[in-house]
Protein backbone atom coordinates (compact mmCIF):
# COMPACT_ATOMS: atom_id res chain seq x y z
CA UNK A 1 0.00 0.00 0.00
CA UNK A 2 0.93 3.65 -0.40
CA UNK A 3 1.76 4.11 3.28
CA UNK A 4 4.61 1.61 2.99
CA UNK A 5 6.22 3.43 0.06
CA UNK A 6 6.36 7.03 1.20
CA UNK A 7 5.57 9.52 3.95
CA UNK A 8 2.00 10.30 5.07
CA UNK A 9 -0.12 12.24 2.63
CA UNK A 10 0.16 16.04 2.79
CA UNK A 11 -2.53 17.91 4.74
CA UNK A 12 -5.74 18.27 2.78
CA UNK A 13 -5.34 22.01 2.29
CA UNK A 14 -2.18 21.36 0.26
CA UNK A 15 -3.61 18.80 -2.12
CA UNK A 16 -5.69 21.00 -4.41
CA UNK A 17 -8.85 19.91 -6.20
CA UNK A 18 -11.37 21.30 -3.73
CA UNK A 19 -13.03 18.83 -1.37
CA UNK A 20 -12.67 15.97 -3.83
CA UNK A 21 -9.10 14.97 -2.94
CA UNK A 22 -8.84 15.93 0.75
CA UNK A 23 -9.84 12.49 2.03
CA UNK A 24 -6.88 10.08 2.04
CA UNK A 25 -8.77 7.18 0.48
CA UNK A 26 -10.25 9.39 -2.23
CA UNK A 27 -6.84 10.93 -2.90
CA UNK A 28 -5.34 7.51 -3.61
CA UNK A 29 -8.42 6.01 -5.27
CA UNK A 30 -8.76 8.82 -7.80
CA UNK A 31 -5.03 8.68 -8.52
CA UNK A 32 -5.21 4.97 -9.33
CA UNK A 33 -8.34 5.54 -11.42
CA UNK A 34 -6.59 8.18 -13.50
CA UNK A 35 -3.48 6.04 -14.00
CA UNK A 36 -5.71 3.23 -15.26
CA UNK A 37 -7.33 5.67 -17.69
CA UNK A 38 -3.91 6.79 -18.87
CA UNK A 39 -3.04 3.14 -19.47
CA UNK A 40 -6.24 2.62 -21.46
CA UNK A 41 -6.46 5.94 -23.31
CA UNK A 42 -2.80 6.94 -23.67
CA UNK A 43 -0.97 3.58 -23.61
CA UNK A 44 0.90 4.47 -20.42
CA UNK A 45 3.31 1.69 -19.45
CA UNK A 46 6.56 1.10 -17.60
CA UNK A 47 8.58 2.44 -20.56
CA UNK A 48 6.62 5.69 -20.88
CA UNK A 49 7.59 9.30 -20.29
CA UNK A 50 4.69 10.93 -18.40
CA UNK A 51 4.37 14.69 -17.88
CA UNK A 52 1.96 15.57 -15.06
CA UNK A 53 1.24 19.25 -15.69
CA UNK A 54 -0.26 20.88 -12.61
CA UNK A 55 0.78 17.96 -10.44
CA UNK A 56 0.00 19.58 -7.10
CA UNK A 57 1.44 17.46 -4.29
CA UNK A 58 1.93 14.48 -6.60
CA UNK A 59 -1.45 12.74 -6.52
CA UNK A 60 -0.87 11.06 -9.88
CA UNK A 61 2.61 9.95 -8.85
CA UNK A 62 0.98 8.10 -5.96
CA UNK A 63 -1.29 6.39 -8.47
CA UNK A 64 1.66 5.39 -10.66
CA UNK A 65 3.43 3.84 -7.65
CA UNK A 66 0.28 1.96 -6.65
CA UNK A 67 -0.74 0.72 -10.09
CA UNK A 68 2.50 0.29 -12.06
CA UNK A 69 5.29 0.67 -9.54
CA UNK A 70 7.68 2.75 -11.62
CA UNK A 71 7.82 4.12 -15.15
CA UNK A 72 10.76 5.31 -17.22
CA UNK A 73 10.10 8.95 -16.38
CA UNK A 74 7.38 10.56 -14.30
CA UNK A 75 7.83 14.35 -14.34
CA UNK A 76 5.49 16.41 -12.17
CA UNK A 77 5.43 20.18 -12.66
CA UNK A 78 3.48 22.85 -10.80
CA UNK A 79 3.63 26.57 -10.08
CA UNK A 80 3.08 26.32 -6.30
CA UNK A 81 6.41 25.81 -4.52
CA UNK A 82 5.01 24.40 -1.27
CA UNK A 83 3.36 21.55 -3.16
CA UNK A 84 6.46 20.74 -5.20
CA UNK A 85 8.61 20.90 -2.07
CA UNK A 86 6.46 18.26 -0.35
CA UNK A 87 6.36 16.05 -3.43
CA UNK A 88 10.10 16.36 -3.98
CA UNK A 89 10.87 15.34 -0.40
CA UNK A 90 8.36 12.50 -0.18
CA UNK A 91 7.84 11.12 -3.69
CA UNK A 92 10.92 11.87 -5.80
CA UNK A 93 13.29 8.99 -6.56
CA UNK A 94 14.28 6.72 -9.39
CA UNK A 95 11.81 7.39 -12.20
CA UNK A 96 10.05 10.22 -10.32
CA UNK A 97 11.03 13.90 -10.44
CA UNK A 98 9.35 17.23 -9.74
CA UNK A 99 9.89 20.78 -11.03
CA UNK A 100 8.51 24.10 -9.81
CA UNK A 101 7.82 26.52 -12.66
CA UNK A 102 7.51 30.24 -11.99
CA UNK A 103 5.02 30.96 -14.77
CA UNK A 104 2.06 33.27 -14.54
CA UNK A 105 -1.49 32.19 -13.70
CA UNK A 106 -4.02 34.70 -12.41
CA UNK A 107 -5.31 32.32 -9.75
CA UNK A 108 -2.29 30.40 -8.50
CA UNK A 109 0.76 32.52 -9.39
CA UNK A 110 -0.27 36.02 -10.52
CA UNK A 111 3.27 37.43 -10.18
CA UNK A 112 4.91 34.65 -12.18
CA UNK A 113 6.82 35.02 -15.41
CA UNK A 114 4.79 35.65 -18.59
CA UNK A 115 7.12 33.29 -20.45
CA UNK A 116 5.26 30.02 -20.98
CA UNK A 117 6.92 26.63 -20.66
CA UNK A 118 6.05 22.99 -19.97
CA UNK A 119 9.62 22.05 -18.98
CA UNK A 120 9.64 19.31 -21.63
CA UNK A 121 11.87 18.65 -24.61
CA UNK A 122 10.11 18.62 -28.01
CA UNK A 123 8.74 15.21 -28.97
CA UNK A 124 9.67 13.68 -25.61
CA UNK A 125 6.32 13.03 -23.88
CA UNK A 126 4.43 9.77 -24.39
CA UNK A 127 1.58 10.63 -22.02
CA UNK A 128 0.56 14.12 -20.93
CA UNK A 129 -1.87 14.69 -18.04
CA UNK A 130 -3.52 17.98 -17.05
CA UNK A 131 -6.42 17.57 -14.63
CA UNK A 132 -8.27 20.81 -13.73
CA UNK A 133 -5.65 23.02 -15.37
CA UNK A 134 -7.50 24.45 -18.38
CA UNK A 135 -10.45 24.98 -16.01
CA UNK A 136 -8.43 27.84 -14.45
CA UNK A 137 -6.86 29.37 -17.56
CA UNK A 138 -7.60 32.41 -19.71
CA UNK A 139 -8.38 32.43 -23.41
CA UNK A 140 -4.90 33.63 -24.39
CA UNK A 141 -2.81 31.15 -22.41
CA UNK A 142 -5.03 28.23 -23.43
CA UNK A 143 -4.16 28.12 -27.16
CA UNK A 144 -0.52 28.91 -26.38
CA UNK A 145 -0.21 25.99 -23.98
CA UNK A 146 -2.06 23.67 -26.34
CA UNK A 147 0.62 24.48 -28.93
CA UNK A 148 3.32 23.64 -26.37
CA UNK A 149 1.58 20.34 -25.65
CA UNK A 150 1.62 19.56 -29.38
CA UNK A 151 5.34 20.32 -29.50
CA UNK A 152 6.08 18.19 -26.42
CA UNK A 153 4.20 15.06 -27.49
CA UNK A 154 6.04 12.14 -29.05
CA UNK A 155 4.65 11.06 -32.47
CA UNK A 156 2.34 8.47 -30.90
CA UNK A 157 1.81 10.45 -27.70
CA UNK A 158 -1.54 11.28 -26.15
CA UNK A 159 -2.68 14.06 -23.80
CA UNK A 160 -5.48 13.63 -21.25
CA UNK A 161 -6.88 17.00 -20.17
CA UNK A 162 -10.03 18.25 -18.47
CA UNK A 163 -11.89 21.55 -18.79
CA UNK A 164 -15.35 23.06 -18.65
CA UNK A 165 -17.00 23.02 -22.08
CA UNK A 166 -20.63 23.55 -23.07
CA UNK A 167 -22.63 24.10 -26.24
CA UNK A 168 -24.28 27.43 -27.05
CA UNK A 169 -22.49 29.56 -24.46
CA UNK A 170 -19.99 32.41 -24.76
CA UNK A 171 -16.72 31.41 -26.43
CA UNK A 172 -14.92 31.87 -23.10
CA UNK A 173 -16.18 33.04 -19.74
CA UNK A 174 -14.70 33.47 -16.27
CA UNK A 175 -16.76 32.37 -13.23
CA UNK A 176 -20.09 32.00 -15.09
CA UNK A 177 -22.99 32.67 -12.75
CA UNK A 178 -25.43 29.86 -11.97
CA UNK A 179 -23.17 27.26 -13.54
CA UNK A 180 -21.96 24.10 -11.85
CA UNK A 181 -22.19 22.98 -8.23
CA UNK A 182 -20.15 25.81 -6.65
CA UNK A 183 -20.27 29.55 -6.17
CA UNK A 184 -17.20 30.60 -8.12
CA UNK A 185 -15.03 33.09 -6.25
CA UNK A 186 -11.78 34.84 -7.10
CA UNK A 187 -9.76 35.00 -10.31
CA UNK A 188 -10.13 32.02 -12.67
CA UNK A 189 -12.00 29.83 -10.17
CA UNK A 190 -13.91 28.46 -13.17
CA UNK A 191 -13.16 29.17 -16.80
CA UNK A 192 -15.66 27.81 -19.29
CA UNK A 193 -15.30 27.38 -23.04
CA UNK A 194 -17.83 26.90 -25.76
CA UNK A 195 -16.99 23.42 -26.97
CA UNK A 196 -16.39 24.36 -30.66
CA UNK A 197 -14.22 27.28 -29.49
CA UNK A 198 -12.00 25.04 -27.35
CA UNK A 199 -11.76 22.46 -30.12
CA UNK A 200 -10.76 25.20 -32.58
CA UNK A 201 -7.86 25.95 -30.23
CA UNK A 202 -7.02 22.23 -30.27
CA UNK A 203 -6.97 22.10 -34.07
CA UNK A 204 -4.92 25.30 -34.35
CA UNK A 205 -2.32 23.69 -32.08
CA UNK A 206 -1.89 20.79 -34.51
CA UNK A 207 -3.86 18.42 -32.30
CA UNK A 208 -6.97 16.30 -32.80
CA UNK A 209 -9.60 14.97 -30.41
CA UNK A 210 -9.11 11.25 -29.87
CA UNK A 211 -11.76 10.89 -27.16
CA UNK A 212 -14.35 13.13 -25.49
CA UNK A 213 -16.38 12.43 -22.35
CA UNK A 214 -18.82 15.15 -21.36
CA UNK A 215 -19.32 16.40 -17.81
CA UNK A 216 -18.14 13.39 -15.78
CA UNK A 217 -15.14 14.94 -14.07
CA UNK A 218 -14.69 17.18 -11.02
CA UNK A 219 -17.46 19.80 -10.71
CA UNK A 220 -18.78 18.85 -14.17
CA UNK A 221 -15.63 19.18 -16.23
CA UNK A 222 -15.28 17.21 -19.45
CA UNK A 223 -12.41 14.93 -20.43
CA UNK A 224 -10.46 15.14 -23.67
CA UNK A 225 -7.81 12.81 -25.03
CA UNK A 226 -5.74 14.63 -27.65
CA UNK A 227 -3.24 13.37 -30.23
CA UNK A 228 -1.11 14.90 -32.94
CA UNK A 229 -2.86 15.47 -36.28
C-alpha positions in Angstrom: 0.0 0.0 0.0 0.9 3.6 -0.4 1.8 4.1 3.3 4.6 1.6 3.0 6.2 3.4 0.1 6.4 7.0 1.2 5.6 9.5 4.0 2.0 10.3 5.1 -0.1 12.2 2.6 0.2 16.0 2.8 -2.5 17.9 4.7 -5.7 18.3 2.8 -5.3 22.0 2.3 -2.2 21.4 0.3 -3.6 18.8 -2.1 -5.7 21.0 -4.4 -8.9 19.9 -6.2 -11.4 21.3 -3.7 -13.0 18.8 -1.4 -12.7 16.0 -3.8 -9.1 15.0 -2.9 -8.8 15.9 0.7 -9.8 12.5 2.0 -6.9 10.1 2.0 -8.8 7.2 0.5 -10.3 9.4 -2.2 -6.8 10.9 -2.9 -5.3 7.5 -3.6 -8.4 6.0 -5.3 -8.8 8.8 -7.8 -5.0 8.7 -8.5 -5.2 5.0 -9.3 -8.3 5.5 -11.4 -6.6 8.2 -13.5 -3.5 6.0 -14.0 -5.7 3.2 -15.3 -7.3 5.7 -17.7 -3.9 6.8 -18.9 -3.0 3.1 -19.5 -6.2 2.6 -21.5 -6.5 5.9 -23.3 -2.8 6.9 -23.7 -1.0 3.6 -23.6 0.9 4.5 -20.4 3.3 1.7 -19.4 6.6 1.1 -17.6 8.6 2.4 -20.6 6.6 5.7 -20.9 7.6 9.3 -20.3 4.7 10.9 -18.4 4.4 14.7 -17.9 2.0 15.6 -15.1 1.2 19.3 -15.7 -0.3 20.9 -12.6 0.8 18.0 -10.4 0.0 19.6 -7.1 1.4 17.5 -4.3 1.9 14.5 -6.6 -1.5 12.7 -6.5 -0.9 11.1 -9.9 2.6 10.0 -8.9 1.0 8.1 -6.0 -1.3 6.4 -8.5 1.7 5.4 -10.7 3.4 3.8 -7.6 0.3 2.0 -6.7 -0.7 0.7 -10.1 2.5 0.3 -12.1 5.3 0.7 -9.5 7.7 2.8 -11.6 7.8 4.1 -15.1 10.8 5.3 -17.2 10.1 9.0 -16.4 7.4 10.6 -14.3 7.8 14.4 -14.3 5.5 16.4 -12.2 5.4 20.2 -12.7 3.5 22.9 -10.8 3.6 26.6 -10.1 3.1 26.3 -6.3 6.4 25.8 -4.5 5.0 24.4 -1.3 3.4 21.6 -3.2 6.5 20.7 -5.2 8.6 20.9 -2.1 6.5 18.3 -0.4 6.4 16.0 -3.4 10.1 16.4 -4.0 10.9 15.3 -0.4 8.4 12.5 -0.2 7.8 11.1 -3.7 10.9 11.9 -5.8 13.3 9.0 -6.6 14.3 6.7 -9.4 11.8 7.4 -12.2 10.1 10.2 -10.3 11.0 13.9 -10.4 9.3 17.2 -9.7 9.9 20.8 -11.0 8.5 24.1 -9.8 7.8 26.5 -12.7 7.5 30.2 -12.0 5.0 31.0 -14.8 2.1 33.3 -14.5 -1.5 32.2 -13.7 -4.0 34.7 -12.4 -5.3 32.3 -9.7 -2.3 30.4 -8.5 0.8 32.5 -9.4 -0.3 36.0 -10.5 3.3 37.4 -10.2 4.9 34.6 -12.2 6.8 35.0 -15.4 4.8 35.7 -18.6 7.1 33.3 -20.4 5.3 30.0 -21.0 6.9 26.6 -20.7 6.0 23.0 -20.0 9.6 22.1 -19.0 9.6 19.3 -21.6 11.9 18.7 -24.6 10.1 18.6 -28.0 8.7 15.2 -29.0 9.7 13.7 -25.6 6.3 13.0 -23.9 4.4 9.8 -24.4 1.6 10.6 -22.0 0.6 14.1 -20.9 -1.9 14.7 -18.0 -3.5 18.0 -17.1 -6.4 17.6 -14.6 -8.3 20.8 -13.7 -5.7 23.0 -15.4 -7.5 24.5 -18.4 -10.4 25.0 -16.0 -8.4 27.8 -14.5 -6.9 29.4 -17.6 -7.6 32.4 -19.7 -8.4 32.4 -23.4 -4.9 33.6 -24.4 -2.8 31.1 -22.4 -5.0 28.2 -23.4 -4.2 28.1 -27.2 -0.5 28.9 -26.4 -0.2 26.0 -24.0 -2.1 23.7 -26.3 0.6 24.5 -28.9 3.3 23.6 -26.4 1.6 20.3 -25.7 1.6 19.6 -29.4 5.3 20.3 -29.5 6.1 18.2 -26.4 4.2 15.1 -27.5 6.0 12.1 -29.0 4.6 11.1 -32.5 2.3 8.5 -30.9 1.8 10.4 -27.7 -1.5 11.3 -26.1 -2.7 14.1 -23.8 -5.5 13.6 -21.3 -6.9 17.0 -20.2 -10.0 18.3 -18.5 -11.9 21.6 -18.8 -15.4 23.1 -18.6 -17.0 23.0 -22.1 -20.6 23.6 -23.1 -22.6 24.1 -26.2 -24.3 27.4 -27.0 -22.5 29.6 -24.5 -20.0 32.4 -24.8 -16.7 31.4 -26.4 -14.9 31.9 -23.1 -16.2 33.0 -19.7 -14.7 33.5 -16.3 -16.8 32.4 -13.2 -20.1 32.0 -15.1 -23.0 32.7 -12.7 -25.4 29.9 -12.0 -23.2 27.3 -13.5 -22.0 24.1 -11.9 -22.2 23.0 -8.2 -20.2 25.8 -6.6 -20.3 29.6 -6.2 -17.2 30.6 -8.1 -15.0 33.1 -6.2 -11.8 34.8 -7.1 -9.8 35.0 -10.3 -10.1 32.0 -12.7 -12.0 29.8 -10.2 -13.9 28.5 -13.2 -13.2 29.2 -16.8 -15.7 27.8 -19.3 -15.3 27.4 -23.0 -17.8 26.9 -25.8 -17.0 23.4 -27.0 -16.4 24.4 -30.7 -14.2 27.3 -29.5 -12.0 25.0 -27.4 -11.8 22.5 -30.1 -10.8 25.2 -32.6 -7.9 25.9 -30.2 -7.0 22.2 -30.3 -7.0 22.1 -34.1 -4.9 25.3 -34.4 -2.3 23.7 -32.1 -1.9 20.8 -34.5 -3.9 18.4 -32.3 -7.0 16.3 -32.8 -9.6 15.0 -30.4 -9.1 11.3 -29.9 -11.8 10.9 -27.2 -14.4 13.1 -25.5 -16.4 12.4 -22.3 -18.8 15.1 -21.4 -19.3 16.4 -17.8 -18.1 13.4 -15.8 -15.1 14.9 -14.1 -14.7 17.2 -11.0 -17.5 19.8 -10.7 -18.8 18.8 -14.2 -15.6 19.2 -16.2 -15.3 17.2 -19.4 -12.4 14.9 -20.4 -10.5 15.1 -23.7 -7.8 12.8 -25.0 -5.7 14.6 -27.7 -3.2 13.4 -30.2 -1.1 14.9 -32.9 -2.9 15.5 -36.3 
